[in-house]
Amino acid sequence: MPELPIAVVGGGVIGAGIAYELARAGAGIVLIEQKELASGCSGGSAGQITPGHTPLCDPQYAKAGFAAMFDSRAAFYFEPRCDCLALAWLHEFCRRCVPAWREAATAVLAQLGHFSFDVFQEWKQTLGAEAFDFHDGGRIEVARDDATAQTLQKQAQRLGSHGFTWEWLSADKIAARAPLVTGPTRGGVYYPQSGYCDPRRLTLALASAAQKHGAIIRERTAAVGLREDDGKGRAAVVEICPLHESGTTTGSHERVAVAAVVLATGAWRSPLWRQAGLTPLMEPGKGYHLDYPWPAFQGAATRQHTQCAYPLVLAAEKIYVTPLVPQIAIEGTPRDGFA
Ligand SMILES: Cc1cc2nc3c(=O)[nH]c(=O)nc-3n(C[C@H](O)[C@H](O)[C@H](O)COP(=O)(O)OP(=O)(O)OC[C@H]3O[C@@H](n4cnc5c(N)ncnc54)[C@H](O)[C@@H]3O)c2cc1C
């Protein structure tokens, strides 16, 4: 009897990445995506590859988050809501916004940062940098005021103690290296072990490479049911349902026997989680994404035009600016976390 495939549910960067790695290790894969590949968060990300993302459980974020509950224009806005889930999450979040948790989270995220950077270096070899517009020349975090400059320096020192190199750039150096930044700045931090890519193209490149290794990709197909086949966790059945382009169901359900199921459904609260007996431990957040024409090139920039550009973070504003082509991608961080 041929070996059963592994079902990967969710065609974002995580699902496509898992499908690729498992397929090239020799596993049979069925990748199931309810819309199109990269139609979720992965299509709207800033694509920045960071040296251990700054943890949110920082004492200053608890204060900022509380203040922002009353300002819907704040970068770190949480909509005040009187529901148990939101209040319980907020209580836990505030409880953990202490230096000890921040240090512990920094250690974990830094480890993940080193690991991810190595994975990207490998994908650069196996997929080709041009397939996903990958650049590993570093990234700059910009401070416009003294308080933010101090915060950035402290963060850099923390990351420095976890093996990341960094360089403080004066306002003049920021002006030279990041001409996209206008107006006064107090300087910023340059992290060489970081970079960016086009997240949509990365997802498509991973899926296409998985396909070359034999993976089957089912787009516009939702996974709607999940159960153990033999009651002993040795095999499972995924119930899938092809969808019309409008997202409505075609009504024709199929059952696929698989060896294992990987749930890579991102922020989607899929009923599959409940059916698998899992409780998600994280709350999804929301962000926004804007494609902005390159000012100097009337929007028609090519990679050649933008060669010297670094991905940027405007630290106080929490705005991410990534020099993609043909347009600059501008992203903002969480609005409430209880979507
Ligand atoms: C504004 C913004 C900017 C960001 N910037 C960065 C950044 O610079 N760097 C960084 O590292 N991260 C960034 N992120 C985070 C990053 O985008 C996400 O962590 C990542 O894309 C998550 O990938 P995923 O595959 O888990 O989820 P998704 O890309 O959301 O994929 C999940 C997929 O599962 C599918 N799905 C759900 N349920 C089912 C089902 N039942 N059946 C079939 N398919 C299903 C969905 O349709 C979706 O396509 C950013 C996020 C936002 C919002």
The ligand as an SDF file (V2000), in Angstrom:
LIG
                    3D

 53 58  0  0  0  0  0  0  0  0999 V2000
    0.8390   44.4380    8.4140 C   0  0  0  0  0  0  0  0  0  0  0  0
    1.7230   43.2740    8.7260 C   0  0  0  0  0  0  0  0  0  0  0  0
    3.0880   43.3650    8.5180 C   0  0  0  0  0  0  0  0  0  0  0  0
    3.9170   42.2800    8.8290 C   0  0  0  0  0  0  0  0  0  0  0  0
    5.2490   42.3850    8.6120 N   0  0  0  0  0  0  0  0  0  0  0  0
    6.0830   41.3560    8.8960 C   0  0  0  0  0  0  0  0  0  0  0  0
    7.4780   41.4510    8.6440 C   0  0  0  0  0  0  0  0  0  0  0  0
    7.9800   42.4670    8.1800 O   0  0  0  0  0  0  0  0  0  0  0  0
    8.2520   40.3790    8.9150 N   0  0  0  0  0  0  0  0  0  0  0  0
    7.7240   39.2000    9.4270 C   0  0  0  0  0  0  0  0  0  0  0  0
    8.4930   38.2510    9.6660 O   0  0  0  0  0  0  0  0  0  0  0  0
    6.3900   39.0900    9.6620 N   0  0  0  0  0  0  0  0  0  0  0  0
    5.5690   40.1290    9.4110 C   0  0  0  0  0  0  0  0  0  0  0  0
    4.2200   40.0240    9.6420 N   0  0  0  0  0  0  0  0  0  0  0  0
    3.7150   38.7370   10.1660 C   0  0  0  0  0  0  0  0  0  0  0  0
    3.6210   37.7130    9.0120 C   0  0  0  0  0  0  0  0  0  0  0  0
    2.9360   38.2940    7.9190 O   0  0  0  0  0  0  0  0  0  0  0  0
    2.8750   36.4710    9.4920 C   0  0  0  0  0  0  0  0  0  0  0  0
    3.5020   35.9700   10.6550 O   0  0  0  0  0  0  0  0  0  0  0  0
    2.9040   35.3630    8.4210 C   0  0  0  0  0  0  0  0  0  0  0  0
    2.5030   35.8480    7.1600 O   0  0  0  0  0  0  0  0  0  0  0  0
    1.9810   34.2430    8.8640 C   0  0  0  0  0  0  0  0  0  0  0  0
    1.9740   33.2840    7.8600 O   0  0  0  0  0  0  0  0  0  0  0  0
    0.9550   32.0790    7.9220 P   0  0  0  0  0  0  0  0  0  0  0  0
    1.2730   31.1800    6.7920 O   0  0  0  0  0  0  0  0  0  0  0  0
    0.9610   31.5170    9.3150 O   0  0  0  0  0  0  0  0  0  0  0  0
   -0.4830   32.7740    7.7920 O   0  0  0  0  0  0  0  0  0  0  0  0
   -1.2660   33.2850    6.4780 P   0  0  0  0  0  0  0  0  0  0  0  0
   -0.3660   33.8910    5.4750 O   0  0  0  0  0  0  0  0  0  0  0  0
   -2.3870   34.1250    6.9640 O   0  0  0  0  0  0  0  0  0  0  0  0
   -1.8030   31.9390    5.8470 O   0  0  0  0  0  0  0  0  0  0  0  0
   -2.8290   31.1680    6.4300 C   0  0  0  0  0  0  0  0  0  0  0  0
   -3.6340   30.6180    5.2640 C   0  0  0  0  0  0  0  0  0  0  0  0
   -4.5080   29.6020    5.7500 O   0  0  0  0  0  0  0  0  0  0  0  0
   -5.6550   29.6360    4.9420 C   0  0  0  0  0  0  0  0  0  0  0  0
   -6.7170   28.9210    5.6620 N   0  0  0  0  0  0  0  0  0  0  0  0
   -7.2670   29.2290    6.8600 C   0  0  0  0  0  0  0  0  0  0  0  0
   -8.1830   28.3020    7.2080 N   0  0  0  0  0  0  0  0  0  0  0  0
   -8.2210   27.3720    6.2160 C   0  0  0  0  0  0  0  0  0  0  0  0
   -8.9640   26.1800    5.9870 C   0  0  0  0  0  0  0  0  0  0  0  0
   -9.8690   25.7230    6.8650 N   0  0  0  0  0  0  0  0  0  0  0  0
   -8.7510   25.4900    4.8410 N   0  0  0  0  0  0  0  0  0  0  0  0
   -7.8280   25.9160    3.9260 C   0  0  0  0  0  0  0  0  0  0  0  0
   -7.0980   27.0580    4.0890 N   0  0  0  0  0  0  0  0  0  0  0  0
   -7.2820   27.7590    5.2210 C   0  0  0  0  0  0  0  0  0  0  0  0
   -5.9400   31.1280    4.7690 C   0  0  0  0  0  0  0  0  0  0  0  0
   -6.7590   31.3810    3.6270 O   0  0  0  0  0  0  0  0  0  0  0  0
   -4.5050   31.6590    4.5970 C   0  0  0  0  0  0  0  0  0  0  0  0
   -4.1270   31.7910    3.2350 O   0  0  0  0  0  0  0  0  0  0  0  0
    3.3700   41.0900    9.3470 C   0  0  0  0  0  0  0  0  0  0  0  0
    1.9940   40.9840    9.5410 C   0  0  0  0  0  0  0  0  0  0  0  0
    1.1770   42.0730    9.2370 C   0  0  0  0  0  0  0  0  0  0  0  0
   -0.3030   41.9350    9.4530 C   0  0  0  0  0  0  0  0  0  0  0  0
  1  2  1  0
  2  3  1  0
  2 52  2  0
  3  4  2  0
  4  5  1  0
  4 50  1  0
  5  6  2  0
  6  7  1  0
  6 13  1  0
  7  8  2  0
  7  9  1  0
  9 10  1  0
 10 11  2  0
 10 12  1  0
 12 13  2  0
 13 14  1  0
 14 15  1  0
 14 50  1  0
 15 16  1  0
 16 17  1  0
 16 18  1  0
 18 19  1  0
 18 20  1  0
 20 21  1  0
 20 22  1  0
 22 23  1  0
 23 24  1  0
 24 25  2  0
 24 26  1  0
 24 27  1  0
 27 28  1  0
 28 29  2  0
 28 30  1  0
 28 31  1  0
 31 32  1  0
 32 33  1  0
 33 34  1  0
 33 48  1  0
 34 35  1  0
 35 36  1  0
 35 46  1  0
 36 37  1  0
 36 45  1  0
 37 38  2  0
 38 39  1  0
 39 40  1  0
 39 45  2  0
 40 41  1  0
 40 42  2  0
 42 43  1  0
 43 44  2  0
 44 45  1  0
 46 47  1  0
 46 48  1  0
 48 49  1  0
 50 51  2  0
 51 52  1  0
 52 53  1  0
M  END
$$$$
